[in-house]
């Protein structure tokens, strides 16, 4: 049975991005489904319907098979699938993909048992609350996995968007998401720690804002350097073996939590990245 089109479940930041991407690719959603009737989102992307979750579930028995993108919190996926599955005796012809980075297709097992093609499709991008619009999908990395039909559908959609498909084995999904969490939200945590350190040193107002702007530029330059590899981006006192500077850093840290974070980062750096050369270490000690 041929699927009729796309339905987006979830009207938050990721759901809104999916709706916009589908519309821009000439695939306006058949419907947008959210906790509240997402009328504005549906109107903005040319969707045919805006339904609450209750309305969507009530309509499930009469709907023709469609492709569904589910963009809701991870912990809600399995309970949602358990509620949806009994709404139709036969899910053949349906494809249901969720956007979780850490969970695989198994959370939709109740739907798969009734014939649906199930999988996941995760954009490697951040969707902050402050963003006025979603980043375009072109050249974004989209990881996907699931049943063969779900994988084919996901890869085709990514190509339609101009993205870069990355098929992952289900066992690698959580590791991939953990890696993303270290790089994305992890950098935000480190920026929060940096701001706290500056504030403890007495910076306020305009000087603090200018210092934070410098840190953001440093972060952007580091991201650019990483394109040439870890070693090319590996700079600073730990990379050089500047023991005296590292000691000054430790003395500056008055907060136990910040001291633990700094120590943990240095331990990880020593284990994972190149050690300073003997020549650099000697020069640091004697100068």
C-alpha positions in Angstrom: 0.0 0.0 0.0 1.4 3.4 -0.9 1.9 6.0 1.8 0.0 9.2 1.3 2.5 11.7 2.8 4.2 13.0 6.0 2.7 13.7 9.4 4.8 15.5 12.0 4.0 14.6 15.7 5.5 17.2 18.0 5.2 20.9 17.7 8.3 22.0 19.7 11.6 23.2 18.3 12.5 20.0 16.4 9.0 19.4 15.2 8.8 23.0 13.9 12.1 22.5 12.0 10.8 19.3 10.4 7.7 21.0 9.3 9.7 23.8 7.7 12.2 21.4 6.0 9.4 19.3 4.6 7.6 22.4 3.2 10.7 23.8 1.7 11.4 20.5 0.0 8.0 20.5 -1.6 6.5 18.0 0.9 4.1 20.0 3.1 2.9 17.8 5.9 -0.5 16.2 5.8 -0.9 17.2 9.4 0.9 18.6 12.4 0.1 16.9 15.7 0.9 18.5 19.1 -0.2 18.6 22.7 -2.2 21.7 21.9 -3.7 22.3 18.4 -0.6 23.6 16.6 -2.6 25.8 14.2 0.1 28.5 13.7 2.8 25.9 12.9 0.5 24.0 10.5 -0.5 27.2 8.7 3.2 28.3 8.5 4.2 25.1 6.7 1.1 24.5 4.6 0.0 21.5 6.5 -3.5 20.2 5.8 -4.5 19.6 9.4 -3.6 20.6 12.9 -4.5 18.0 15.5 -4.0 17.5 19.2 -2.6 14.1 20.3 -6.0 13.0 21.3 -7.6 14.0 18.0 -4.8 12.2 16.1 -5.2 9.0 18.1 -9.0 9.1 17.6 -8.5 9.4 13.8 -5.9 6.7 13.5 -8.4 3.9 12.6 -9.6 5.8 9.6 -6.4 7.3 8.2 -4.7 6.0 5.1 -1.1 4.7 5.7 1.3 7.6 6.0 4.9 8.4 7.0 5.2 9.8 10.5 8.0 11.8 12.0 7.8 11.8 15.8 9.7 14.7 17.6 8.8 14.3 21.3 10.9 13.8 24.4 12.8 10.5 24.5 11.0 9.1 27.6 7.6 9.6 26.0 8.4 7.5 22.9 7.7 4.0 24.3 4.5 4.9 26.1 3.3 6.7 23.0 3.9 3.6 20.8 2.1 1.4 23.4 -1.0 3.7 23.2 -0.9 4.0 19.4 -0.5 0.4 18.5 -4.0 -0.9 19.6 -5.7 2.0 17.7 -5.2 0.1 14.4 -5.3 -3.7 14.0 -3.0 -3.4 11.0 -0.1 -0.9 10.6 1.2 -2.3 7.4 2.0 0.5 4.9 2.9 2.9 7.7 6.4 4.2 8.5 7.1 5.8 11.8 10.5 7.4 12.5 11.4 9.2 15.7 14.1 11.9 16.1 15.7 10.7 19.3 19.5 10.6 19.2 19.9 8.1 22.0 17.0 5.7 21.4 16.8 3.2 18.5 13.8 1.8 16.6 13.1 -0.8 19.3 11.1 1.8 21.3 8.5 1.4 18.5 8.3 -2.4 18.8 4.5 -2.4 19.4 4.0 -0.7 16.1 6.5 -3.0 14.3 4.7 -6.0 15.7 1.6 -4.8 13.9 3.4 -4.3 10.5 4.7 -0.7 10.6 8.2 0.1 9.3 9.9 1.8 12.3 13.2 3.6 12.7 14.9 6.7 13.8 16.2 9.8 12.0 18.3 12.2 14.1 19.7 15.6 12.9 23.1 16.4 14.3 22.3 20.0 15.1 21.3 22.1 18.1 17.8 23.7 18.2 18.1 26.5 20.9 15.1 28.2 22.3 16.5 31.6 21.3 16.8 30.7 17.6 14.3 32.6 15.4 14.3 29.9 12.8 15.7 26.4 12.3 19.0 25.9 10.6 18.6 24.6 7.0 19.0 20.9 6.6 21.5 21.1 3.7 24.8 19.5 4.6 23.7 18.5 8.1 24.5 15.0 9.3 21.4 12.8 9.8 22.0 9.5 11.5 19.4 6.8 10.9 18.6 3.1 11.6 15.6 0.8 11.7 13.9 -1.7 9.5 15.0 -1.9 5.9 11.9 0.1 4.7 12.4 2.7 7.3 16.1 3.1 6.5 15.3 3.5 2.8 12.7 6.1 3.6 15.0 8.0 6.0 17.9 8.1 3.5 15.7 9.3 0.7 14.3 12.1 2.9 17.8 13.2 3.9 18.9 13.3 0.3 15.7 15.3 -0.6 16.8 17.8 2.1 20.4 18.0 0.8 21.7 16.5 4.0 24.3 13.9 4.6 23.0 10.4 5.6 24.8 8.4 8.3 23.5 4.9 8.8 24.3 3.6 12.3 23.9 0.2 13.9 21.4 0.4 16.7 24.0 -0.4 19.3 26.0 2.7 18.4 23.2 5.2 18.8 23.6 6.0 22.4 27.4 6.3 22.0 26.9 8.7 19.1 24.4 10.8 21.1 26.8 10.8 24.1 29.6 12.1 21.9 27.2 14.8 20.7 26.3 15.7 24.2 30.0 16.1 25.2 30.6 18.4 22.3 27.4 20.5 22.2 25.8 20.8 25.7 29.3 20.0 27.1 30.7 23.2 25.6 27.8 25.2 27.1 28.6 23.8 30.5 32.3 24.8 30.1 31.2 28.3 29.0 29.1 28.6 32.1 32.1 27.5 34.2 34.3 30.1 32.4 31.8 32.9 33.1 31.7 31.9 36.8 35.5 32.0 36.9 35.5 35.5 35.4 32.8 36.7 37.7 34.7 35.4 40.7 37.7 37.4 39.4 35.6 40.6 39.6 34.5 41.1 36.0 31.1 42.6 35.6 29.1 44.5 33.0 30.8 45.5 29.7 34.2 44.0 30.5 32.6 40.6 31.3 30.6 40.7 28.0 33.7 41.5 26.0 35.6 38.7 27.7 32.8 36.3 26.9 32.8 37.5 23.3 36.5 36.6 23.2 35.7 33.1 24.5 33.0 32.6 21.8 35.5 33.6 19.1 38.0 31.1 20.6 35.4 28.4 20.6 34.6 29.1 16.9 38.3 29.1 16.0 38.8 25.8 17.8 35.9 24.2 15.9 37.5 25.4 12.7 40.9 24.0 13.7 39.3 20.6 14.4 38.6 20.2 10.7 42.3 19.6 10.4 42.3 17.0 13.2 42.6 16.8 16.9 46.3 17.4 17.0 45.9 20.6 15.0 43.4 22.0 17.5 45.3 20.8 20.6 46.8 24.0 22.1 47.2 25.6 25.5 49.3 24.9 28.6 48.5 21.2 28.9 49.4 20.6 25.3 52.7 22.6 25.8 53.5 21.1 29.2 53.4 24.4 31.0 53.3 23.1 34.5 53.7 26.4 36.2 50.7 27.8 34.3 48.6 24.8 35.2 49.5 25.3 38.9 48.4 28.9 38.6 45.1 27.8 37.2 44.5 25.4 40.1 45.3 28.1 42.6 42.7 30.4 41.0 39.9 27.9 41.3 38.0 28.7 44.5 35.0 26.5 43.8 35.3 22.8 44.4 33.0 22.0 41.5 35.0 24.0 39.1 38.3 22.6 40.4 36.9 19.1 39.9 35.8 20.0 36.3 39.3 21.4 35.5 41.1 18.4 37.0 38.8 16.0 35.1 39.4 17.8 31.8 43.2 17.8 32.3 43.2 14.0 33.2 41.2 13.3 30.0 43.5 15.5 28.0 46.6 13.6 29.2 45.0 10.3 28.4 43.4 11.1 25.1 45.6 13.6 23.4 49.3 13.9 22.5 51.7 14.5 25.4 54.0 17.6 25.1 57.4 16.9 23.6 60.4 16.5 25.9 61.9 19.6 24.3 58.8 21.7 25.0 58.6 20.5 28.6 62.3 21.3 29.2 61.9 24.8 27.8 58.8 25.4 30.0 60.6 24.4 33.2 63.9 26.3 32.5 62.4 29.6 31.1 
